[in-house]
Amino acid sequence: MTKDEEFKSWIEQYSGPLLKKALYLLSNREDAQDVVQEVFLAAYSGYDSFEGKSQPLTWLMAILNRKIADFYRKKYKSEPDIRLDHFFDETGSWKNNDILNDWNVSGEGNELLDNVDFNKTLEECIEELPSRWKILLKMYYIEEKKAPEVSQELNVSATNLWKILQRSRVQLRECLEVNWFLRS
């Protein structure tokens, strides 16, 4: 089989799984399609370096992970600063202490994460985060990357990473409070 024939076969076989993962991590179909296209371009260019020691999908997924990290880096650096007026007043105090109240989740515990409706609400709340926050949150909590790795990939100081993750959790908590706990 020639390089072009094999590569065409890869595109037919692996576009779906690559797009699915890219869409999950990027939350935008156009961006995901662009990244998958970049993966295939990079794979075609580097085809001779593929030694066949792993499955083609494994190799393509590794390229996808690097392309998504590049996408996040570029997007993270290009977006304007995030304003915190929603949470803090001009003195730095909380505007609304209600978001700090305890949730009454007795009896729900870990079962809450098994609830399809709750997970849908959680995903919607994550999508409402500013994209710079969402990027860090997904890398740290969903992809389960270590803090130094996230900091390095996005060129963010450890202190800034923890501040953004804290602010993301606060905003998620408020969103879940309004969209789940007050409605339940």
ROZATI-704020 format. One line per field, with one value per atom (N, C-alpha, C): residue number from 1; chain; atom name; x, y, z. Coordinates in nm, 3 decimals, always signed. Layout:
N
seq <- NUM; ...
mol <- A; ...
atom <- CA; ...
X <- X; ...
Y <- Y; ...
Z <- Z; ...
//
This chain:
184
seq <- 1; 1; 1; 2; 2; 2; 3; 3; 3; 4; 4; 4; 5; 5; 5; 6; 6; 6; 7; 7; 7; 8; 8; 8; 9; 9; 9; 10; 10; 10; 11; 11; 11; 12; 12; 12; 13; 13; 13; 14; 14; 14; 15; 15; 15; 16; 16; 16; 17; 17; 17; 18; 18; 18; 19; 19; 19; 20; 20; 20; 21; 21; 21; 22; 22; 22; 23; 23; 23; 24; 24; 24; 25; 25; 25; 26; 26; 26; 27; 27; 27; 28; 28; 28; 29; 29; 29; 30; 30; 30; 31; 31; 31; 32; 32; 32; 33; 33; 33; 34; 34; 34; 35; 35; 35; 36; 36; 36; 37; 37; 37; 38; 38; 38; 39; 39; 39; 40; 40; 40; 41; 41; 41; 42; 42; 42; 43; 43; 43; 44; 44; 44; 45; 45; 45; 46; 46; 46; 47; 47; 47; 48; 48; 48; 49; 49; 49; 50; 50; 50; 51; 51; 51; 52; 52; 52; 53; 53; 53; 54; 54; 54; 55; 55; 55; 56; 56; 56; 57; 57; 57; 58; 58; 58; 59; 59; 59; 60; 60; 60; 61; 61; 61; 62; 62; 62; 63; 63; 63; 64; 64; 64; 65; 65; 65; 66; 66; 66; 67; 67; 67; 68; 68; 68; 69; 69; 69; 70; 70; 70; 71; 71; 71; 72; 72; 72; 73; 73; 73; 74; 74; 74; 75; 75; 75; 76; 76; 76; 77; 77; 77; 78; 78; 78; 79; 79; 79; 80; 80; 80; 81; 81; 81; 82; 82; 82; 83; 83; 83; 84; 84; 84; 85; 85; 85; 86; 86; 86; 87; 87; 87; 88; 88; 88; 89; 89; 89; 90; 90; 90; 91; 91; 91; 92; 92; 92; 93; 93; 93; 94; 94; 94; 95; 95; 95; 96; 96; 96; 97; 97; 97; 98; 98; 98; 99; 99; 99; 100; 100; 100; 101; 101; 101; 102; 102; 102; 103; 103; 103; 104; 104; 104; 105; 105; 105; 106; 106; 106; 107; 107; 107; 108; 108; 108; 109; 109; 109; 110; 110; 110; 111; 111; 111; 112; 112; 112; 113; 113; 113; 114; 114; 114; 115; 115; 115; 116; 116; 116; 117; 117; 117; 118; 118; 118; 119; 119; 119; 120; 120; 120; 121; 121; 121; 122; 122; 122; 123; 123; 123; 124; 124; 124; 125; 125; 125; 126; 126; 126; 127; 127; 127; 128; 128; 128; 129; 129; 129; 130; 130; 130; 131; 131; 131; 132; 132; 132; 133; 133; 133; 134; 134; 134; 135; 135; 135; 136; 136; 136; 137; 137; 137; 138; 138; 138; 139; 139; 139; 140; 140; 140; 141; 141; 141; 142; 142; 142; 143; 143; 143; 144; 144; 144; 145; 145; 145; 146; 146; 146; 147; 147; 147; 148; 148; 148; 149; 149; 149; 150; 150; 150; 151; 151; 151; 152; 152; 152; 153; 153; 153; 154; 154; 154; 155; 155; 155; 156; 156; 156; 157; 157; 157; 158; 158; 158; 159; 159; 159; 160; 160; 160; 161; 161; 161; 162; 162; 162; 163; 163; 163; 164; 164; 164; 165; 165; 165; 166; 166; 166; 167; 167; 167; 168; 168; 168; 169; 169; 169; 170; 170; 170; 171; 171; 171; 172; 172; 172; 173; 173; 173; 174; 174; 174; 175; 175; 175; 176; 176; 176; 177; 177; 177; 178; 178; 178; 179; 179; 179; 180; 180; 180; 181; 181; 181; 182; 182; 182; 183; 183; 183; 184; 184; 184
mol <- A; A; A; A; A; A; A; A; A; A; A; A; A; A; A; A; A; A; A; A; A; A; A; A; A; A; A; A; A; A; A; A; A; A; A; A; A; A; A; A; A; A; A; A; A; A; A; A; A; A; A; A; A; A; A; A; A; A; A; A; A; A; A; A; A; A; A; A; A; A; A; A; A; A; A; A; A; A; A; A; A; A; A; A; A; A; A; A; A; A; A; A; A; A; A; A; A; A; A; A; A; A; A; A; A; A; A; A; A; A; A; A; A; A; A; A; A; A; A; A; A; A; A; A; A; A; A; A; A; A; A; A; A; A; A; A; A; A; A; A; A; A; A; A; A; A; A; A; A; A; A; A; A; A; A; A; A; A; A; A; A; A; A; A; A; A; A; A; A; A; A; A; A; A; A; A; A; A; A; A; A; A; A; A; A; A; A; A; A; A; A; A; A; A; A; A; A; A; A; A; A; A; A; A; A; A; A; A; A; A; A; A; A; A; A; A; A; A; A; A; A; A; A; A; A; A; A; A; A; A; A; A; A; A; A; A; A; A; A; A; A; A; A; A; A; A; A; A; A; A; A; A; A; A; A; A; A; A; A; A; A; A; A; A; A; A; A; A; A; A; A; A; A; A; A; A; A; A; A; A; A; A; A; A; A; A; A; A; A; A; A; A; A; A; A; A; A; A; A; A; A; A; A; A; A; A; A; A; A; A; A; A; A; A; A; A; A; A; A; A; A; A; A; A; A; A; A; A; A; A; A; A; A; A; A; A; A; A; A; A; A; A; A; A; A; A; A; A; A; A; A; A; A; A; A; A; A; A; A; A; A; A; A; A; A; A; A; A; A; A; A; A; A; A; A; A; A; A; A; A; A; A; A; A; A; A; A; A; A; A; A; A; A; A; A; A; A; A; A; A; A; A; A; A; A; A; A; A; A; A; A; A; A; A; A; A; A; A; A; A; A; A; A; A; A; A; A; A; A; A; A; A; A; A; A; A; A; A; A; A; A; A; A; A; A; A; A; A; A; A; A; A; A; A; A; A; A; A; A; A; A; A; A; A; A; A; A; A; A; A; A; A; A; A; A; A; A; A; A; A; A; A; A; A; A; A; A; A; A; A; A; A; A; A; A; A; A; A; A; A; A; A; A; A; A; A; A; A; A; A; A; A; A; A; A; A; A; A; A; A; A; A; A; A; A; A; A; A; A; A; A; A; A; A; A; A; A; A; A; A; A; A; A; A; A; A; A; A; A; A; A; A
atom <- N; CA; C; N; CA; C; N; CA; C; N; CA; C; N; CA; C; N; CA; C; N; CA; C; N; CA; C; N; CA; C; N; CA; C; N; CA; C; N; CA; C; N; CA; C; N; CA; C; N; CA; C; N; CA; C; N; CA; C; N; CA; C; N; CA; C; N; CA; C; N; CA; C; N; CA; C; N; CA; C; N; CA; C; N; CA; C; N; CA; C; N; CA; C; N; CA; C; N; CA; C; N; CA; C; N; CA; C; N; CA; C; N; CA; C; N; CA; C; N; CA; C; N; CA; C; N; CA; C; N; CA; C; N; CA; C; N; CA; C; N; CA; C; N; CA; C; N; CA; C; N; CA; C; N; CA; C; N; CA; C; N; CA; C; N; CA; C; N; CA; C; N; CA; C; N; CA; C; N; CA; C; N; CA; C; N; CA; C; N; CA; C; N; CA; C; N; CA; C; N; CA; C; N; CA; C; N; CA; C; N; CA; C; N; CA; C; N; CA; C; N; CA; C; N; CA; C; N; CA; C; N; CA; C; N; CA; C; N; CA; C; N; CA; C; N; CA; C; N; CA; C; N; CA; C; N; CA; C; N; CA; C; N; CA; C; N; CA; C; N; CA; C; N; CA; C; N; CA; C; N; CA; C; N; CA; C; N; CA; C; N; CA; C; N; CA; C; N; CA; C; N; CA; C; N; CA; C; N; CA; C; N; CA; C; N; CA; C; N; CA; C; N; CA; C; N; CA; C; N; CA; C; N; CA; C; N; CA; C; N; CA; C; N; CA; C; N; CA; C; N; CA; C; N; CA; C; N; CA; C; N; CA; C; N; CA; C; N; CA; C; N; CA; C; N; CA; C; N; CA; C; N; CA; C; N; CA; C; N; CA; C; N; CA; C; N; CA; C; N; CA; C; N; CA; C; N; CA; C; N; CA; C; N; CA; C; N; CA; C; N; CA; C; N; CA; C; N; CA; C; N; CA; C; N; CA; C; N; CA; C; N; CA; C; N; CA; C; N; CA; C; N; CA; C; N; CA; C; N; CA; C; N; CA; C; N; CA; C; N; CA; C; N; CA; C; N; CA; C; N; CA; C; N; CA; C; N; CA; C; N; CA; C; N; CA; C; N; CA; C; N; CA; C; N; CA; C; N; CA; C; N; CA; C; N; CA; C; N; CA; C; N; CA; C; N; CA; C; N; CA; C; N; CA; C; N; CA; C; N; CA; C; N; CA; C; N; CA; C; N; CA; C; N; CA; C; N; CA; C; N; CA; C; N; CA; C; N; CA; C; N; CA; C; N; CA; C; N; CA; C; N; CA; C; N; CA; C; N; CA; C; N; CA; C; N; CA; C; N; CA; C; N; CA; C; N; CA; C; N; CA; C; N; CA; C; N; CA; C; N; CA; C; N; CA; C; N; CA; C; N; CA; C; N; CA; C; N; CA; C; N; CA; C
X <- +0.085; +0.000; +0.090; +0.058; +0.138; +0.107; +0.194; +0.176; +0.041; +0.008; -0.118; -0.239; -0.232; -0.344; -0.362; -0.251; -0.258; -0.310; -0.262; -0.305; -0.453; -0.502; -0.644; -0.725; -0.675; -0.742; -0.746; -0.638; -0.634; -0.738; -0.748; -0.846; -0.987; -1.017; -1.150; -1.176; -1.075; -1.091; -1.089; -1.002; -0.973; -1.026; -1.088; -1.142; -1.247; -1.335; -1.442; -1.389; -1.304; -1.253; -1.172; -1.095; -1.017; -1.109; -1.211; -1.305; -1.383; -1.422; -1.497; -1.415; -1.289; -1.205; -1.178; -1.151; -1.125; -1.248; -1.365; -1.488; -1.513; -1.484; -1.501; -1.408; -1.284; -1.187; -1.199; -1.250; -1.256; -1.396; -1.499; -1.638; -1.685; -1.619; -1.659; -1.628; -1.732; -1.718; -1.617; -1.624; -1.533; -1.388; -1.364; -1.228; -1.180; -1.269; -1.233; -1.200; -1.279; -1.253; -1.120; -1.093; -0.967; -0.848; -0.859; -0.749; -0.728; -0.836; -0.822; -0.757; -0.793; -0.730; -0.579; -0.544; -0.403; -0.331; -0.401; -0.342; -0.305; -0.398; -0.371; -0.261; -0.256; -0.149; -0.013; -0.008; +0.117; +0.155; +0.056; +0.084; +0.134; +0.076; +0.120; +0.264; +0.292; +0.429; +0.530; +0.487; +0.578; +0.558; +0.490; +0.458; +0.581; +0.692; +0.814; +0.869; +0.830; +0.877; +0.791; +0.675; +0.590; +0.655; +0.697; +0.772; +0.684; +0.556; +0.466; +0.475; +0.541; +0.553; +0.423; +0.334; +0.203; +0.099; -0.024; -0.132; -0.136; -0.178; -0.187; -0.274; -0.385; -0.473; -0.401; -0.318; -0.241; -0.147; -0.080; +0.011; -0.066; -0.181; -0.262; -0.318; -0.356; -0.406; -0.296; -0.174; -0.062; -0.043; -0.054; -0.045; -0.161; -0.281; -0.399; -0.378; -0.324; -0.301; -0.206; -0.102; -0.010; -0.077; -0.159; -0.229; -0.330; -0.396; -0.492; -0.417; -0.303; -0.223; -0.179; -0.138; -0.100; -0.219; -0.336; -0.458; -0.487; -0.480; -0.506; -0.404; -0.277; -0.172; -0.201; -0.230; -0.256; -0.381; -0.485; -0.611; -0.595; -0.523; -0.505; -0.431; -0.330; -0.251; -0.323; -0.417; -0.478; -0.602; -0.656; -0.780; -0.752; -0.845; -0.827; -0.836; -0.792; -0.799; -0.944; -0.961; -1.094; -1.128; -1.250; -1.295; -1.366; -1.345; -1.403; -1.514; -1.566; -1.670; -1.791; -1.815; -1.931; -1.922; -1.801; -1.784; -1.739; -1.655; -1.591; -1.624; -1.634; -1.654; -1.518; -1.518; -1.393; -1.293; -1.339; -1.247; -1.191; -1.242; -1.197; -1.283; -1.391; -1.481; -1.585; -1.638; -1.742; -1.863; -1.920; -2.044; -2.163; -2.162; -2.276; -2.226; -2.245; -2.197; -2.281; -2.397; -2.484; -2.414; -2.322; -2.257; -2.164; -2.139; -2.052; -2.132; -2.264; -2.347; -2.330; -2.351; -2.342; -2.463; -2.440; -2.549; -2.600; -2.727; -2.786; -2.794; -2.693; -2.687; -2.686; -2.746; -2.745; -2.808; -2.740; -2.789; -2.750; -2.702; -2.667; -2.521; -2.432; -2.290; -2.241; -2.172; -2.115; -2.221; -2.343; -2.447; -2.483; -2.457; -2.488; -2.414; -2.291; -2.214; -2.267; -2.350; -2.413; -2.543; -2.589; -2.715; -2.692; -2.757; -2.739; -2.777; -2.887; -2.932; -2.833; -2.780; -2.680; -2.556; -2.509; -2.391; -2.414; -2.534; -2.566; -2.560; -2.615; -2.611; -2.467; -2.387; -2.246; -2.173; -2.195; -2.130; -2.172; -2.300; -2.348; -2.281; -2.263; -2.197; -2.050; -1.984; -1.845; -1.836; -1.929; -1.927; -1.952; -2.015; -2.040; -1.917; -1.818; -1.696; -1.626; -1.555; -1.470; -1.375; -1.349; -1.274; -1.135; -1.072; -0.940; -0.949; -1.056; -1.076; -1.111; -1.198; -1.244; -1.125; -1.034; -0.916; -0.838; -0.808; -0.731; -0.809; -0.937; -1.021; -1.025; -1.044; -1.051; -0.917; -0.809; -0.678; -0.648; -0.680; -0.645; -0.740; -0.871; -0.966; -1.011; -1.034; -1.088; -0.977; -0.872; -0.759; -0.668; -0.686; -0.611; -0.461; -0.426; -0.285; -0.241; -0.117; -0.060; -0.043; -0.049; -0.040; +0.086; +0.204; +0.323; +0.312; +0.250; +0.233; +0.139; +0.028; -0.066; +0.001; +0.072; +0.142; +0.242; +0.316; +0.417; +0.353; +0.250; +0.188; +0.125; +0.069; +0.000; +0.082; +0.203; +0.291; +0.224; +0.172; +0.102; +0.176; +0.193; +0.259; +0.171; +0.232; +0.157; +0.056; +0.095; +0.005; -0.117; -0.095; -0.204; -0.294; -0.235; -0.312; -0.408; -0.357; -0.442; -0.550; -0.518; -0.620; -0.730; -0.693; -0.794; -0.879; -0.816; -0.892; -0.988; -0.943; -1.031; -1.149; -1.122; -1.230; -1.326; -1.272; -1.357; -1.449; -1.394; -1.477; -1.586; -1.553; -1.653; -1.765; -1.728; -1.830; -1.912; -1.847; -1.921; -2.018; -1.971; -2.057; -2.180; -2.161; -2.274; -2.370; -2.315; -2.398; -2.478; -2.412; -2.482; -2.587; -2.555; -2.650; -2.779; -2.765; -2.881; -2.952; -2.874; -2.932; -2.962; -2.915; -2.942; -3.001; -2.927; -2.968; -3.092; -3.107; -3.227; -3.349; -3.326; -3.436; -3.474; -3.385; -3.412; -3.509
Y <- -0.117; +0.000; +0.124; +0.221; +0.342; +0.433; +0.529; +0.626; +0.695; +0.742; +0.813; +0.725; +0.600; +0.507; +0.479; +0.454; +0.427; +0.549; +0.665; +0.787; +0.813; +0.788; +0.804; +0.710; +0.590; +0.492; +0.543; +0.604; +0.660; +0.770; +0.855; +0.964; +0.907; +0.806; +0.744; +0.675; +0.608; +0.530; +0.616; +0.718; +0.785; +0.927; +0.980; +1.116; +1.126; +1.024; +1.024; +1.030; +0.936; +0.939; +1.066; +1.114; +1.236; +1.356; +1.366; +1.478; +1.472; +1.353; +1.338; +1.391; +1.351; +1.397; +1.547; +1.595; +1.739; +1.821; +1.774; +1.846; +1.848; +1.738; +1.731; +1.831; +1.841; +1.927; +2.074; +2.100; +2.238; +2.298; +2.215; +2.260; +2.347; +2.339; +2.418; +2.334; +2.305; +2.215; +2.267; +2.395; +2.450; +2.441; +2.477; +2.468; +2.323; +2.232; +2.090; +2.039; +2.075; +2.032; +2.089; +2.214; +2.275; +2.202; +2.170; +2.102; +1.962; +1.892; +1.757; +1.767; +1.868; +1.887; +1.913; +1.993; +2.019; +1.890; +1.803; +1.675; +1.594; +1.585; +1.506; +1.569; +1.701; +1.768; +1.738; +1.748; +1.719; +1.572; +1.485; +1.341; +1.309; +1.371; +1.346; +1.394; +1.513; +1.567; +1.478; +1.425; +1.343; +1.194; +1.155; +1.015; +0.925; +0.971; +0.889; +0.864; +0.951; +0.930; +0.830; +0.793; +0.692; +0.556; +0.498; +0.372; +0.249; +0.268; +0.155; +0.080; +0.141; +0.075; +0.086; +0.175; +0.190; +0.188; +0.182; +0.188; +0.329; +0.342; +0.476; +0.572; +0.520; +0.608; +0.662; +0.580; +0.626; +0.739; +0.724; +0.827; +0.954; +0.938; +1.054; +1.125; +1.048; +1.109; +1.189; +1.141; +1.215; +1.348; +1.343; +1.467; +1.558; +1.501; +1.581; +1.651; +1.579; +1.640; +1.759; +1.746; +1.859; +1.975; +1.944; +2.050; +2.122; +2.049; +2.112; +2.199; +2.151; +2.234; +2.361; +2.350; +2.469; +2.562; +2.506; +2.585; +2.662; +2.592; +2.655; +2.766; +2.738; +2.838; +2.964; +2.946; +3.059; +3.135; +3.062; +3.126; +3.193; +3.129; +3.184; +3.317; +3.323; +3.446; +3.556; +3.522; +3.623; +3.688; +3.634; +3.690; +3.800; +3.895; +4.006; +3.959; +4.045; +4.012; +3.992; +3.908; +3.875; +3.971; +4.020; +4.112; +4.033; +4.074; +4.004; +4.084; +4.184; +4.269; +4.189; +4.078; +3.996; +3.944; +3.913; +3.852; +3.948; +4.046; +4.130; +4.278; +4.351; +4.495; +4.563; +4.697; +4.770; +4.755; +4.710; +4.689; +4.546; +4.460; +4.322; +4.230; +4.281; +4.200; +4.132; +4.019; +3.948; +4.037; +4.043; +4.118; +4.043; +3.911; +3.831; +3.712; +3.715; +3.607; +3.480; +3.490; +3.373; +3.257; +3.287; +3.177; +3.098; +3.150; +3.077; +2.989; +2.994; +2.914; +2.766; +2.684; +2.540; +2.489; +2.391; +2.326; +2.213; +2.195; +2.084; +1.966; +1.883; +1.768; +1.637; +1.639; +1.518; +1.403; +1.292; +1.173; +1.167; +1.278; +1.275; +1.239; +1.300; +1.268; +1.243; +1.131; +1.096; +1.056; +1.021; +0.982; +1.098; +1.220; +1.337; +1.331; +1.282; +1.272; +1.163; +1.074; +0.971; +1.019; +1.137; +1.193; +1.260; +1.209; +1.259; +1.407; +1.446; +1.586; +1.679; +1.635; +1.717; +1.734; +1.625; +1.633; +1.726; +1.726; +1.817; +1.962; +1.987; +2.122; +2.163; +2.071; +2.099; +2.134; +2.057; +2.085; +2.222; +2.255; +2.387; +2.498; +2.476; +2.576; +2.592; +2.482; +2.489; +2.570; +2.547; +2.619; +2.769; +2.810; +2.951; +3.024; +2.949; +3.011; +3.090; +3.195; +3.262; +3.158; +3.168; +3.061; +3.042; +3.148; +3.132; +3.046; +3.062; +2.982; +2.839; +2.825; +2.694; +2.609; +2.671; +2.600; +2.539; +2.621; +2.572; +2.465; +2.490; +2.396; +2.260; +2.259; +2.133; +2.060; +2.135; +2.070; +2.009; +2.084; +2.039; +1.930; +1.952; +1.858; +1.748; +1.782; +1.682; +1.599; +1.666; +1.591; +1.539; +1.587; +1.547; +1.569; +1.682; +1.718; +1.780; +1.760; +1.816; +1.967; +2.039; +2.185; +2.234; +2.177; +2.226; +2.208; +2.099; +2.074; +2.177; +2.206; +2.307; +2.443; +2.476; +2.605; +2.618; +2.512; +2.515; +2.523; +2.441; +2.439; +2.574; +2.642; +2.768; +2.890; +2.864; +2.972; +3.063; +2.999; +3.068; +3.035; +3.134; +3.107; +3.017; +2.945; +2.855; +2.934; +3.052; +3.135; +3.175; +3.217; +3.257; +3.138; +3.021; +2.901; +2.873; +2.877; +2.847; +2.952; +3.078; +3.184; +3.163; +3.130; +3.109; +2.986; +2.879; +2.759; +2.790; +2.869; +2.907; +2.989; +3.086; +3.170; +3.088; +2.992; +2.903; +2.821; +2.769; +2.690; +2.775; +2.901; +2.991; +3.017; +3.044; +3.070; +2.944; +2.828; +2.703; +2.680; +2.708; +2.691; +2.779; +2.904; +2.995; +2.947; +2.906; +2.857; +2.734; +2.639; +2.519; +2.554; +2.652; +2.697; +2.743; +2.827; +2.884; +2.781; +2.703; +2.616; +2.474; +2.437; +2.301; +2.299; +2.352; +2.336; +2.417; +2.535; +2.613; +2.562; +2.485; +2.429; +2.289; +2.225; +2.086; +2.082
Z <- +0.000; +0.000; +0.000; -0.081; -0.088; +0.031; +0.051; +0.160; +0.146; +0.026; +0.005; +0.030; -0.012; +0.010; +0.159; +0.227; +0.370; +0.445; +0.406; +0.475; +0.452; +0.331; +0.301; +0.390; +0.409; +0.497; +0.641; +0.686; +0.822; +0.837; +0.738; +0.745; +0.757; +0.678; +0.683; +0.817; +0.871; +0.995; +1.120; +1.123; +1.249; +1.262; +1.159; +1.168; +1.279; +1.286; +1.386; +1.529; +1.569; +1.707; +1.739; +1.641; +1.664; +1.681; +1.597; +1.606; +1.736; +1.778; +1.903; +2.022; +2.028; +2.139; +2.130; +2.009; +1.992; +2.028; +1.988; +2.019; +2.170; +2.236; +2.381; +2.451; +2.404; +2.470; +2.430; +2.311; +2.263; +2.271; +2.274; +2.286; +2.171; +2.057; +1.942; +1.818; +1.740; +1.626; +1.523; +1.490; +1.389; +1.435; +1.561; +1.614; +1.614; +1.654; +1.658; +1.518; +1.420; +1.283; +1.233; +1.265; +1.225; +1.286; +1.414; +1.483; +1.426; +1.398; +1.340; +1.202; +1.126; +0.996; +1.014; +1.114; +1.143; +1.183; +1.256; +1.295; +1.172; +1.079; +0.958; +0.873; +0.868; +0.794; +0.857; +0.991; +1.062; +1.047; +1.054; +1.041; +0.900; +0.802; +0.665; +0.645; +0.701; +0.691; +0.764; +0.877; +0.958; +0.940; +0.834; +0.810; +0.817; +0.764; +0.762; +0.902; +0.999; +1.137; +1.213; +1.157; +1.220; +1.202; +1.313; +1.309; +1.318; +1.345; +1.355; +1.487; +1.586; +1.718; +1.797; +1.753; +1.815; +1.703; +1.744; +1.646; +1.586; +1.462; +1.402; +1.483; +1.539; +1.618; +1.741; +1.804; +1.920; +1.880; +1.768; +1.718; +1.683; +1.617; +1.579; +1.703; +1.805; +1.930; +1.999; +1.994; +2.053; +1.979; +1.848; +1.770; +1.805; +1.818; +1.855; +1.989; +2.087; +2.218; +2.207; +2.127; +2.108; +2.036; +1.937; +1.862; +1.951; +2.038; +2.130; +2.231; +2.280; +2.371; +2.300; +2.174; +2.096; +2.080; +2.052; +2.037; +2.166; +2.281; +2.410; +2.437; +2.412; +2.434; +2.353; +2.227; +2.138; +2.183; +2.214; +2.255; +2.391; +2.480; +2.615; +2.608; +2.523; +2.513; +2.439; +2.351; +2.266; +2.324; +2.431; +2.484; +2.585; +2.596; +2.690; +2.835; +2.925; +3.067; +3.109; +3.209; +3.260; +3.373; +3.371; +3.474; +3.584; +3.706; +3.819; +3.887; +3.816; +3.874; +3.921; +3.858; +3.892; +4.036; +4.082; +4.213; +4.322; +4.286; +4.386; +4.362; +4.472; +4.458; +4.446; +4.443; +4.421; +4.535; +4.653; +4.765; +4.768; +4.679; +4.676; +4.761; +4.817; +4.900; +4.810; +4.860; +4.786; +4.771; +4.652; +4.630; +4.688; +4.673; +4.713; +4.793; +4.923; +5.008; +4.996; +4.928; +4.915; +4.844; +4.753; +4.681; +4.771; +4.891; +4.984; +5.079; +5.072; +5.161; +5.130; +5.235; +5.216; +5.138; +5.053; +4.982; +5.069; +5.067; +5.139; +5.044; +5.047; +4.957; +5.035; +5.153; +5.235; +5.158; +5.165; +5.097; +4.950; +4.892; +4.749; +4.729; +4.804; +4.797; +4.656; +4.637; +4.508; +4.406; +4.452; +4.358; +4.266; +4.308; +4.227; +4.093; +4.094; +3.970; +3.878; +3.929; +3.847; +3.785; +3.826; +3.778; +3.642; +3.539; +3.403; +3.394; +3.457; +3.451; +3.520; +3.634; +3.703; +3.616; +3.555; +3.469; +3.351; +3.297; +3.187; +3.235; +3.353; +3.411; +3.439; +3.492; +3.519; +3.389; +3.284; +3.155; +3.101; +3.116; +3.071; +3.152; +3.281; +3.366; +3.327; +3.296; +3.252; +3.123; +3.033; +2.905; +2.922; +3.032; +3.057; +3.114; +3.156; +3.209; +3.099; +3.137; +3.037; +2.978; +2.848; +2.782; +2.842; +2.890; +2.952; +3.076; +3.151; +3.271; +3.232; +3.133; +3.089; +3.042; +2.971; +2.921; +3.037; +3.137; +3.252; +3.328; +3.349; +3.423; +3.354; +3.222; +3.149; +3.152; +3.134; +3.135; +3.272; +3.378; +3.514; +3.564; +3.552; +3.611; +3.514; +3.387; +3.296; +3.233; +3.184; +3.128; +3.238; +3.361; +3.479; +3.463; +3.402; +3.391; +3.523; +3.557; +3.680; +3.664; +3.775; +3.773; +3.701; +3.728; +3.656; +3.505; +3.464; +3.320; +3.257; +3.325; +3.274; +3.271; +3.379; +3.385; +3.271; +3.247; +3.142; +3.003; +2.978; +2.847; +2.811; +2.911; +2.883; +2.923; +2.971; +3.013; +3.116; +3.222; +3.330; +3.459; +3.543; +3.671; +3.756; +3.847; +3.935; +4.017; +4.064; +4.143; +4.061; +3.938; +3.851; +3.820; +3.798; +3.772; +3.888; +4.011; +4.127; +4.145; +4.117; +4.128; +4.026; +3.903; +3.799; +3.831; +3.879; +3.915; +4.030; +4.128; +4.240; +4.190; +4.105; +4.052; +3.966; +3.895; +3.813; +3.903; +4.012; +4.104; +4.165; +4.200; +4.258; +4.157; +4.032; +3.931; +3.903; +3.900; +3.881; +3.997; +4.116; +4.232; +4.222; +4.184; +4.171; +4.062; +3.949; +3.839; +3.881; +3.949; +3.996; +4.101; +4.185; +4.287; +4.219; +4.118; +4.050; +3.962; +3.888; +3.786; +3.831; +3.950; +3.997; +4.137; +4.234; +4.373; +4.410; +4.353; +4.384; +4.308; +4.202; +4.123; +4.169; +4.244; +4.288; +4.403
//
